Amino acid sequence: MSAKYALIGTGGRAIFFYTAIVKEFSATASLVAFCDTNQTRLDYANTRLESLGHPKIPTYLARDFERMIAETKPDEVIVTTIDRTHNIYIVRALELGCNVITEKPMTIDAPRCQEIFDAVERTGKKVRVTFNYRYAPHNTKIYELLSAGAIGEVNSIHFEWLLNTQHGADYYRRWHRDKRNSGGLLVHKSTHHFDLVNFWLGSRPESVVAMGDLRFYGRENAERRGETKFYSRAFGSKNAEDDHFALHLDKNPQLKAMYLDAEHEDSYYRDQSVFGDGISIEDTMGVMVRYRSGAVLTYSLTSYAPWEGFRVMFNGSKGRLEVEVVEQSYVNSGGEQALEGALESRSILLRPLFGKPEEVEIPEGSGGHGGGDPQLLNDLFGDGPGDDPYRRAASHVDGALSILTGICANQSMRTGQVVRVDDVFKV
């Protein structure tokens, strides 16, 4: 029997879900409604459905969310709105009898997290968080190696994630640049990375200390480097014409249709200058985390690097595991969805304490986010992985544990103190 899905928030990430339902999973899943704050964007989503040979579906403005549920009776609601509103739609969908699939991060702070936990407890319904990186073959292989004791007990991890000047810059052009919307990159982006560490270790964070600042983006930093030409947004600006960091919405049909043509409804500008005022998130961050297992993580995130990807090293009682993954860069909604985060190269090197280094063979994977996207989608809308030995499906508990590291890191940056996770939110 086909499950029915309604989707709220028809921006860039929504395309990933509704395209998959229509193209690959029509036998097991069906779309019944779109919901958004912007009718132009709703109409564009329906245009995309029609281009895939699917008829238009009913559209609802966000104020009519409850009416949408009553009239279309979905089994599940997919939440892909801006981060600070996730909790609103997750909680109401649960209360109205629907299960929920939500984009990461599940939410952005502890009070909102509590609302979601209370609603799950009250309704008995389920929340799934879409951690596609868990499904990437190289990340699954890391889980497999560590679980099998390849390096013994894991004592320390050094994890460096790099966002380059195409993808990284994009967070400073749009709504993410306001920390009230996103919780900053340590919540919005690092939720993926902290979830991977939780997943790999089979543990959870215990205490967190962090430092971070806005060192590259923002007007003040540009002025300090000698920049004299500024603009508030790229569209219509001569100063933006030759700026490497400018996003030209009018030159990309999809971005134009979704954002430039929709501005008259909500005054949301997708192409703000990354060197403008009003940016309240960091671009250079360092975090240290102790886990219940005893392992210590040192983590860094840089969002203006010359390449995109990550390096992670695990030190254990029997050896060391070294991983490097290089990903293709992208601008959200700016190109082919399947290429977002696709791989350029990857390697895993196992170094036993008393043996020769060994290159670990990694199963092939294709598609976005290191090959994780297709497997996640099949788990959500298709036959799923069955009895998954890797336990990759992520619940609201996993969603909370992943953001709590970032939430505590934000608190630590504000106070200069070590923050105990259980003092902020007890899972």
C-alpha positions, -999 to +999 in steps of 0.1 A: +000+000+000+014+034-010+021+059+019+009+095+014+032+124+019+027+161+023+056+185+022+061+218+038+089+242+027+093+240-011+128+255-012+160+239-024+162+208-003+125+199-009+133+191-045+155+162-034+125+146-017+096+152-040+116+144-072+126+110-057+090+102-047+077+109-082+106+094-102+118+064-082+092+055-055+058+060-071+049+024-063+054+029-026+049+066-020+026+094-033+026+132-029-007+147-018+001+183-010+027+211-010+028+238+017+049+270+019+048+307+029+052+317-008+027+308-035+052+315-063+075+288-050+045+265-045+036+270-082+072+264-092+072+230-074+041+220-092+057+230-125+086+207-117+061+179-110+045+184-143+079+183-161+083+148-146+049+137-159+031+140-126-001+160-123-002+191-101-011+186-064-030+209-041-010+238-026-015+255+008+000+285+024+017+279+057-012+295+076-034+267+062-011+238+074-038+222+096-064+225+068-039+208+045-037+178+069-075+176+073-082+177+035-054+156+021-049+132+050-012+124+046+004+095+065+036+115+069+048+151+066+081+161+052+095+192+069+120+212+048+114+247+061+140+271+076+155+255+107+139+277+133+104+266+122+110+229+121+097+224+156+064+242+148+055+218+119+070+187+135+049+191+166+017+200+149+020+172+124+025+147+152-005+161+171-026+158+139-018+121+136+011+121+111+046+107+113+074+132+103+105+132+081+125+162+088+156+178+073+186+183+095+190+199+119+160+186+137+158+220+154+181+247+167+179+249+205+170+230+237+135+245+243+125+236+208+140+201+212+119+196+244+088+205+224+095+178+199+103+152+226+071+160+245+051+157+213+066+123+204+058+111+240+023+125+239+013+112+204+033+080+200+041+091+165+076+089+150+102+115+138+129+105+113+159+129+107+175+126+073+212+120+080+222+110+045+259+109+053+254+078+075+245+060+043+276+070+023+296+038+017+328+052+032+311+063+064+294+030+067+328+013+062+343+034+090+314+023+113+321-013+103+358-011+110+355+006+144+327-017+155+348-047+146+376-034+168+401-027+139+419-002+161+407-014+194+392+011+218+388+045+202+405+071+225+407+102+203+393+116+170+405+146+150+379+157+125+384+185+101+356+196+077+362+221+049+336+240+030+350+258+000+344+293-013+315+282-035+295+260-011+307+276+021+300+311+010+264+302+003+255+301+040+264+338+042+241+348+013+208+335+026+188+330+057+214+309+075+235+341+080+212+350+109+219+328+138+183+331+150+173+312+119+199+284+119+217+282+152+249+289+132+269+264+113+278+244+144+241+235+145+230+238+109+259+221+091+279+203+119+248+184+129+259+160+101+294+157+114+286+153+151+260+127+141+286+108+123+309+107+154+279+096+175+272+069+149+308+058+145+315+056+182+281+042+193+283+068+220+270+103+229+285+136+238+291+144+275+308+178+276+318+204+251+341+234+248+344+256+217+358+288+202+348+305+170+345+338+152+336+355+119+371+359+105+366+359+067+331+369+056+313+400+067+320+437+058+345+444+086+367+416+075+366+426+039+374+462+049+404+450+069+417+432+037+414+465+017+381+459-001+363+492-010+335+480-033+304+468-015+268+459-023+238+446-004+228+420-030+241+408-063+210+415-085+212+449-101+246+457-086+276+468-108+299+460-079+287+424-079+294+419-116+330+407-112+328+394-076+338+358-073+315+355-043+284+370-060+254+347-068+236+358-100+201+346-097+190+359-131+216+336-148+203+304-133+167+295-144+160+274-113+173+299-088+155+327-107+121+308-106+124+298-069+137+330-055+141+361-077+106+357-092+092+350-057+106+381-039+075+402-044+057+379-019+081+378+010+111+401+003+135+372+008+168+379-010+187+348-018+217+366-032+229+388-004+266+398-003+288+376+018+307+407+027+277+427+039+266+437+074+242+417+095+260+383+095+257+368+130+272+333+124+308+322+126+330+310+097+360+296+117+352+272+145+370+248+168+353+223+192+365+198+217+340+171+229+343+143+255+320+113+249+305+089+274+328+062+260+358+083+272+369+093+237+378+129+230+370+147+197+389+177+184+368+192+155+373+222+132+350+237+106+362+262+080+338+277+055+362+295+031+386+267+022+401+260-013+387+225-014+356+207-001+355+176+021+369+162+053+397+144+070+392+123+101+417+104+122+409+079+149+435+068+175+428+036+193+444+010+216+454-012+186+462+014+159+450+043+139+424+049+111+430+078+086+403+090+063+402+116+035+372+124+014+371+151-013+336+162-025+323+182-054+313+217-044+278+231-051+254+259-045+221+248-031+194+245-059+220+258-084+224+226-104+218+189-107+207+176-073+224+143-076+258+160-079+255+179-046+283+165-024+292+138-050+327+123-046+359+133-062+381+110-042+381+090-010+406+068+010+407+049+042+441+039+056+444+014+085+476+016+105+479-012+130+503-006+160+526-035+149+519-040+113+521-024+079+496+003+068+467-011+048+445+006+022+409-004+030+387-012+001+355+009+000+323-003-017+313+017-047+286+043-043+271+069-066+249+100-061+249+130-039+265+133-005+291+106-011+266+081-024+244+084+007+214+101-009+201+072-030+203+048+000+186+072+023+158+078-001+153+040-005+152+037+033+126+065+035+103+058+006+112+024-008+118-011+005+145+002+030+176-017+041+156-044+059+173-054+091+201-029+088+232-041+107+245-005+107+214+010+123+215+040+101+179+052+104+179+082+127+152+090+152+144+122+171+168+110+198+196+109+172+185+142+159+188+157+194+222+141+202+236+156+169+225+191+176+233+191+213+270+193+206+265+224+185+240+239+209+265+234+238+293+247+215+274+279+210+269+283+247+306+276+253+316+303+228+293+328+245+306+320+280+341+307+276+331+277+298+330+239+294+293+229+290+279+196+302+254+183+277+230+170+304+228+204+319+214+218+286+191+189+276+189+154+290+182+127+264 
